[in-house]
Structures are given as structure tokens and as C-alpha cells.
Amino acid sequence: MGMNKNTVLAWATWIMIFVGMGMIALGAFKYDEVAGYGFAAVGIGFFAVAWVFNALKGRV
């Protein structure tokens, strides 16, 4: 079972989703100051990149 471009993008999408959820959870539950907003913003950015990776599947 080899990994072609689509499976690499699928794995990258899932990894980005999990990391994004972790960043948002850190911002929501661990940090109460301004740093929490930064963690949440970075988590949303991870979701945006995962969305792009998912959109590229089948086109690359």
C-alpha cells in the first residue's frame, strides 16, 4: 500500500484538524488571558489550512 498524493493530503487534513481542535481547546480551557485568544485564532487558522488541503484532494 503506497501513499499517493491524495492519501498524503487526507492524512495532513486529519492531523491539521486534530491540532486545530487542540489549539482551540488550549485557548478555551487553559489560558484565561489574551493568550487564549491567540491560541484560538491559530486553531481556526489550522482549520482553514485543513480545508484547503481537503479541497486539493483529487486536483493535485
ABEGO torsion letter per residue (X at the ends): XBBBAAAAAAAAAAAAAAAAAAAAAAAAAABABAAAAAAAAAAAAAAAAAAAAAAABGAX
